[in-house]
Amino acid sequence: MNPVDRLIARFDEALRTVAGTVGTSDRASPAIGIEGRELNAQEKETAARLMRVNHCGEVCAQALYRGQALTAKSGRVAGSLNQAAREETDHLAWCEARIQELGSHVSYLNPVWYAASFAMGATAGLMGDRVNLGFVAATESEVCRHLDDHLERLPEGDDRSRSILSKMRDDEARHESNALEAGGARFPAPVKAVMRGVSKLMTRSTYWI
């Protein structure tokens, strides 16, 4: 594609990501074939809010990866980041479908978090491939902690949501490991603390909006 085509493609990706219209995924949802028990109204609301947070987290991941790939110093790193973004599109589709099943909506704050995450990713890419990959590893580590928390907080019997989050966690842990093996820097605790603070702001806001 020429530069204009690439720009149009990136803009289209952003629009579909923030609007919750990614569509089908390459991999079947882990929830297929899993029944679970019927949730009451309060349980559905809790599950939907948690899945909305997870969906927004995947929106942020898409933006981070795309921003990082844009400014990556090497084609190899840019390729691996774009591949990870494509894999995580599955997560978006799975979360979207589950949110619809629960009768709720994706976060209205998605455009804000997409823009912020894209800017952070592009900045990380400008700092060199080692920092860029390290940012992936640190981000995925935080996502795994966040998913562990949500797996505990999901209503008992919501096996459909739990199956999705469990598979997502497996993928995120693999992305973290791949980034470190590729030469990513291990971020110091103060940097991770800042990242954790930003993550908390996102999760608390999108839980309600």
C-alpha positions as CSV (number, residue, x, y, z in Angstrom):
1,M,0.0,0.0,0.0
2,N,1.1,3.6,-0.6
3,P,1.3,6.0,2.3
4,V,-2.3,7.3,1.7
5,D,-3.7,3.8,1.6
6,R,-1.9,3.0,4.9
7,L,-3.2,6.1,6.5
8,I,-6.8,5.2,5.4
9,A,-6.3,1.6,6.7
10,R,-5.1,2.8,10.1
11,F,-8.0,5.3,10.4
12,D,-10.5,2.5,9.5
13,E,-8.9,0.2,12.2
14,A,-9.2,2.9,14.8
15,L,-12.8,3.6,14.0
16,R,-13.9,0.0,14.1
17,T,-11.9,-0.6,17.3
18,V,-13.4,2.3,19.3
19,A,-16.9,1.7,18.0
20,G,-17.1,-1.9,19.0
21,T,-17.7,-3.1,15.4
22,V,-14.6,-5.4,14.8
23,G,-16.9,-8.2,13.7
24,T,-15.8,-11.8,13.5
25,S,-12.5,-13.2,14.7
26,D,-10.0,-15.6,13.2
27,R,-10.3,-17.9,16.2
28,A,-13.6,-19.2,17.5
29,S,-14.7,-17.7,20.8
30,P,-13.7,-19.8,23.8
31,A,-17.3,-19.4,25.0
32,I,-18.8,-21.4,22.2
33,G,-20.3,-24.6,23.5
34,I,-20.2,-23.4,27.1
35,E,-23.6,-22.9,28.8
36,G,-23.0,-21.8,32.4
37,R,-26.1,-21.0,34.5
38,E,-28.7,-18.3,34.0
39,L,-27.5,-15.1,35.6
40,N,-29.9,-12.8,37.4
41,A,-30.1,-9.1,36.5
42,Q,-27.5,-7.9,39.1
43,E,-25.0,-10.6,38.0
44,K,-25.5,-9.7,34.4
45,E,-24.8,-6.1,35.1
46,T,-21.6,-6.9,37.1
47,A,-20.4,-9.3,34.3
48,A,-21.2,-6.8,31.6
49,R,-19.2,-4.0,33.4
50,L,-16.2,-6.3,33.9
51,M,-16.3,-7.4,30.3
52,R,-16.6,-3.7,29.2
53,V,-13.4,-2.9,31.1
54,N,-11.7,-5.9,29.4
55,H,-12.9,-4.7,26.0
56,C,-11.5,-1.3,26.6
57,G,-8.2,-2.9,27.7
58,E,-8.1,-4.5,24.3
59,V,-8.9,-1.2,22.6
60,C,-5.9,0.2,24.4
61,A,-3.7,-2.8,23.4
62,Q,-4.7,-2.2,19.7
63,A,-3.7,1.4,20.0
64,L,-0.5,0.7,21.8
65,Y,0.7,-1.9,19.3
66,R,-0.2,0.3,16.3
67,G,1.5,3.3,17.8
68,Q,4.6,1.3,18.7
69,A,4.7,-0.3,15.2
70,L,4.5,3.1,13.6
71,T,7.7,4.4,15.3
72,A,9.6,1.1,15.7
73,K,13.2,1.4,14.7
74,S,13.3,-2.0,12.9
75,G,11.0,-3.7,10.5
76,R,11.3,-6.9,12.5
77,V,9.9,-5.3,15.6
78,A,7.2,-3.5,13.7
79,G,6.1,-6.7,12.1
80,S,5.9,-8.6,15.5
81,L,3.9,-5.7,16.9
82,N,1.4,-5.7,14.0
83,Q,1.1,-9.4,14.3
84,A,0.3,-9.2,18.0
85,A,-2.3,-6.5,17.3
86,R,-4.0,-8.8,14.7
87,E,-4.0,-11.6,17.3
88,E,-5.6,-9.4,19.9
89,T,-8.4,-8.4,17.5
90,D,-9.9,-11.8,18.4
91,H,-10.1,-10.6,22.0
92,L,-12.0,-7.5,20.9
93,A,-14.5,-9.6,19.0
94,W,-15.0,-12.1,21.9
95,C,-15.5,-9.4,24.4
96,E,-17.9,-7.5,22.1
97,A,-20.0,-10.6,21.5
98,R,-20.2,-11.4,25.2
99,I,-21.1,-7.8,26.1
100,Q,-24.0,-7.9,23.6
101,E,-25.2,-11.3,25.1
102,L,-25.3,-9.6,28.5
103,G,-27.4,-6.7,27.1
104,S,-24.9,-4.0,27.6
105,H,-22.6,-1.7,25.5
106,V,-18.9,-1.0,25.0
107,S,-17.4,2.0,26.8
108,Y,-18.2,5.4,25.6
109,L,-14.7,6.4,26.6
110,N,-13.0,4.1,24.0
111,P,-12.0,7.0,21.6
112,V,-10.3,8.8,24.5
113,W,-8.3,5.8,25.6
114,Y,-7.4,4.8,22.1
115,A,-5.9,8.2,21.4
116,A,-4.0,8.2,24.7
117,S,-2.7,4.7,24.2
118,F,-1.7,5.3,20.6
119,A,0.4,8.4,21.7
120,M,2.0,6.4,24.5
121,G,2.9,3.5,22.1
122,A,4.3,5.9,19.5
123,T,6.5,7.5,22.2
124,A,7.8,4.1,23.4
125,G,8.7,3.3,19.8
126,L,10.8,6.4,19.5
127,M,12.9,5.3,22.5
128,G,14.3,2.3,20.6
129,D,13.4,-1.3,20.1
130,R,14.6,-2.5,23.5
131,V,12.4,0.0,25.3
132,N,9.6,-0.6,22.8
133,L,9.6,-4.4,23.5
134,G,10.0,-3.8,27.2
135,F,6.9,-1.6,27.1
136,V,5.0,-4.5,25.6
137,A,6.2,-6.9,28.3
138,A,5.4,-4.5,31.1
139,T,1.9,-3.8,29.7
140,E,1.1,-7.4,29.3
141,S,2.3,-8.2,32.8
142,E,-0.2,-5.6,34.1
143,V,-3.0,-7.0,31.9
144,C,-2.4,-10.5,33.3
145,R,-2.7,-9.1,36.8
146,H,-5.9,-7.3,35.8
147,L,-7.4,-10.4,34.2
148,D,-6.6,-12.5,37.3
149,D,-8.6,-10.0,39.3
150,H,-11.5,-10.1,37.0
151,L,-11.6,-13.9,36.9
152,E,-12.0,-13.8,40.7
153,R,-14.7,-11.1,40.5
154,L,-16.9,-12.6,37.8
155,P,-20.3,-13.9,39.2
156,E,-20.2,-17.6,40.1
157,G,-21.6,-19.6,37.2
158,D,-20.6,-17.1,34.4
159,D,-18.6,-19.7,32.7
160,R,-18.9,-18.1,29.3
161,S,-17.2,-14.9,30.4
162,R,-14.7,-16.8,32.4
163,S,-13.7,-19.0,29.4
164,I,-13.0,-15.9,27.4
165,L,-10.9,-14.2,30.0
166,S,-8.9,-17.3,30.7
167,K,-7.9,-17.7,27.0
168,M,-7.1,-14.0,26.8
169,R,-4.8,-14.4,29.8
170,D,-2.9,-17.2,28.1
171,D,-2.4,-15.0,25.0
172,E,-1.2,-12.0,27.0
173,A,1.3,-14.1,29.0
174,R,2.7,-15.4,25.7
175,H,3.0,-11.9,24.3
176,E,4.9,-10.8,27.5
177,S,7.3,-13.8,27.2
178,N,7.9,-13.2,23.5
179,A,8.7,-9.6,24.0
180,L,11.3,-10.3,26.7
181,E,12.8,-13.1,24.7
182,A,13.1,-10.7,21.7
183,G,15.3,-8.4,23.9
184,G,12.8,-6.2,25.7
185,A,14.0,-4.3,28.7
186,R,12.7,-5.1,32.1
187,F,11.2,-1.9,33.4
188,P,12.0,-0.8,37.0
189,A,9.4,-0.8,39.7
190,P,8.7,3.0,39.6
191,V,7.9,2.9,35.9
192,K,5.6,-0.1,36.5
193,A,3.9,1.8,39.3
194,V,3.1,4.7,37.0
195,M,1.7,2.3,34.4
196,R,-0.4,0.6,37.1
197,G,-1.8,4.0,38.1
198,V,-2.9,4.7,34.5
199,S,-4.4,1.3,34.2
200,K,-6.5,1.8,37.4
201,L,-7.8,5.1,36.0
202,M,-8.9,3.4,32.8
203,T,-10.5,0.4,34.6
204,R,-12.4,2.5,37.1
205,S,-13.8,4.9,34.5
206,T,-14.8,2.4,31.9
207,Y,-16.5,0.2,34.6
208,W,-19.2,2.8,34.9
209,I,-19.1,4.6,31.4
